[in-house]
Amino acid sequence: MFDPDGHTLYAVKVKIRRAREKKPRWELYSNHTGEFAQRVPPGPADYVVWADVKGYKLPDGRRLQPGPEVKVHIDSDERSDIGLHFNW
């Protein structure tokens, strides 16, 4: 996870839900390198991933605007790398 200027973002809340559900099933936070990881059940499924930046403020006082949700399809038990983008 990076801000629009390319700096890593720590402690941003990430939410993940199955595409057919309305509420998030998993909530986690980005680490010091701006990364996050979540294991999901193996097998074919579609997921939606987004960042919840409500109340998140950078040390310089600026606030982020979330970018679009990211849709991810998992076929089996593979790893999928994605990125979340932000705006000012």
Summary of the structure (lengths in Angstrom):
residues: 88
radius of gyration: 13.4
end to end distance: 14.1
largest distance: 42.8
contacts: 209
relative contact order: 0.27
helix: 0%
strand: 35%
